[in-house]
Amino acid sequence: GWKMEDVLDEEIKVIKGMVGPEDHVICALSGGVDSTVAATLVHKAIGERLHCVFVDNGLLRYKERERVMKTFERDLHLPVTCVDATEQFLSNLKGVVDPEVKRKIIGKEFISIFDAFAQDLEHKLGKRPGYLVQGTLYPDVIESCPPPGSGRSHSHTIKSHHNVGGLPKDMKLKLIEPLKLLFKDEVRELGRILEVPVAFLKRHPFPGPGLAVRVLGDVTEGNALEILRQVDEIFIQSIKDAGIYDSIWQAFAVFLPIKSVGVQGDQRTHSHVVALRAVTSQDGMTADWYNFEHKFLDDVARKICNSVRGVNRVVQDITSKPPSTIEWE
Ligand code: XMP
């Protein structure tokens, strides 16, 4: 492997050489490790000429907006604007069930928000920002757009990751992708050197389209998003309490658009089913399902059904990648 201190110095040099002294740069923070490390690195190189935006798309996890904004502002001192675009995203997703269509809509909405953010900045600065930072990693590059000679063509692209290659031509922003040759563990190492809080660096990956790919079917149906947030929080908190969070690559709950019959108290119920998924992985390209202890699963399922209204059944996903992907959509 490379020495991460050298990679950092080299990246800062490259960014300083690339971005002129009068140029401004924008960055979309997702709340994940990748964009946070990328922004912190660019901030170190060019300071206040970096302008970050965090979009609340209504598809975030329990208290996520408050939690990540605190890290950005209090711990990292990043210049960041928070945009609440919940209405815009959810109204465009209403009635949409096809996973790829969902991803395309979300990607398009993100771009329209970044565009508006860039235009606002242009007004304020009297000058158009010239660059966009993206936290693209090496596995994103090879899954979304396989390099020539890799034996994989574009038609074999697995999913359209919204954060790779989806920018409109007329945006005229040049890309800064300081992590594009790195794997996840290397990004975490880089973040540690940049003094990003360790608990933040250890956070499991979270997809750009957020809970939209974890509520199967129409995300605006009923209170699916709210149910999923509560179930997911119980699952993740239980994993942390059990001391196994760092042994897992990714853990999350999935909302299934079906109901099954249950009995709670002496009442017959007809309520939702949620699935729990936890996997181990090196880089997200392949994954094995995580084998919890019997008692852990028993406790977590009981807790979910007892405290989340509208759920009476919990199932566990026991497939690896391949044949499944990590996310369900
Ligand atoms: P899959 O589901 O393809 O996921 O096995 C592999 C890894 O990528 C994450 N993922 C995404 N990340 N934008 C992202 O930034 C996306 O559109 C996206 N889709 C999946 C997924 O959570 C897993 O870590």
Residues whose N, C-alpha, C, O or C-beta is under 5 A from the ligand:
A	BS01	XMP	S160 H161 H162 N163 P205 F206 P207 G208 P209 G284 T325 I326 E327
